[in-house]
Amino acid sequence: GLNSVRIEAFLTDRCGRGKVRWTTARGLIPLFGYLRGLGIVPEPTELAPASAVGGLLLEFVGYLTNERGLAAGSIAAYRHVAELFLAVCAPDPTVRGCGLKRLEAQHINTFILTECARRSIGSTKNVVNTLRVLMRFLHLEGYTTTSLVESVPRAIPWRDSGRSRALEPEQVSRLLASCDRRTAAGRRDFAILTVLARLGLRRGEVAALSLDDVDWRAGEIVVSGKGGRRDRLPLPVDVGKALADYCRWGRSRNDHRALFLQVQAPHLSLAPHAVTEVVKRACQRAGLAAVGAHRLRHSTATAMRRAGAPLFEIGQILRHRVVASTALYAKDDLDALASIARPWSGAQS
């Protein structure tokens, strides 16, 4: 008898009593996954949307899945922004969008300006991209009489403003040394940090690694990246030793094929945000300012560039699709830039 209605009542009661844990359906996923595996709790059933906005969001998710072919993480991010926009600009759309038919460019501009005030440039760019996709969907499905795609202003990311945010080699060493490798959690965190620092993987790619991706005999590892790409990278000796130590002495013995698992039961695979938390906790132990997992990717590229690796090799390791993404790290090699800089021919200012 444990259904979605009772779960929602449980969460509402905890939120009403000021609790900070077990207050979202996402937090209950490990528990219910375990109970469903035992056959104690029935499988979830699709419920009718609680509101017109909910139904519209379900259609939008179906469009992103079937027409755009986006990954689950991207769909969740698009849905979140769409929900924010609809809550402000169309809180009560009726069948075929009576409220949406009154949607104008000024509503879009007002929403974007509000979001710009509290977001970074990169985050604002994601909001703008989502709105363009949402406007195209609303027009194709007949919710708006005209296409408002061109009414969404484009966000300029300014990719080349400033140097990269790499950590110094000494800081990376402090992060690795902060892990207590006598414990299961310490071995796992050390292996994760080593993979991030030496291979430059994204946090989602680390979370998606499985035992089958590591070819111990060939000394290679398969990485599942953006756009469904699967790339084979060499497995350095130190990375292989860290992974082998974790698999032998730190990883829980079960049938789960994910490489990195939760330390506490249920021993499920790590989520991408958990990889970021591993890095932040290591920063706290090492006495460094908290950084995200992506900063170690920057550190990998910068260390390779300082060691003399050409940009195309760095791009191959980081699996960049365009050279412009890799060119960012050339700005950290000041000696190389000084050798090609031309003297200033103007008068002193």
HELIX and SHEET records of a PDB file:
HELIX    1   1 SER A    4  GLY A   16  1                                  13    
HELIX    2   2 ARG A   26  LEU A   28  5                                   3    
HELIX    3   3 ILE A   29  GLY A   37  1                                   9    
HELIX    4   4 ALA A   52  TYR A   63  1                                  12    
HELIX    5   5 LEU A   64  ARG A   68  3                                   5    
HELIX    6   6 ALA A   72  CYS A   89  1                                  18    
HELIX    7   7 LEU A  100  ARG A  102  5                                   3    
HELIX    8   8 ALA A  105  CYS A  116  1                                  12    
HELIX    9   9 ILE A  121  LEU A  140  1                                  20    
HELIX   10  10 VAL A  149  SER A  151  5                                   3    
HELIX   11  11 PRO A  169  ALA A  177  1                                   9    
HELIX   12  12 ALA A  184  LEU A  199  1                                  16    
HELIX   13  13 ARG A  203  ALA A  207  1                                   5    
HELIX   14  14 LEU A  211  ASP A  213  5                                   3    
HELIX   15  15 LYS A  226  GLY A  228  5                                   3    
HELIX   16  16 VAL A  237  TRP A  249  1                                  13    
HELIX   17  17 PRO A  272  ALA A  286  1                                  15    
HELIX   18  18 HIS A  294  ARG A  306  1                                  13    
HELIX   19  19 LEU A  311  LEU A  318  1                                   8    
HELIX   20  20 VAL A  323  ALA A  327  1                                   5    
HELIX   21  21 LEU A  328  ASP A  332  5                                   5    
HELIX   22  22 LEU A  334  ILE A  340  1                                   7    
SHEET    1   A 3 VAL A 214  ASP A 215  0                                        
SHEET    2   A 3 GLU A 220  SER A 224 -1                                        
SHEET    3   A 3 ARG A 230  PRO A 234 -1                                        
END                                                                             
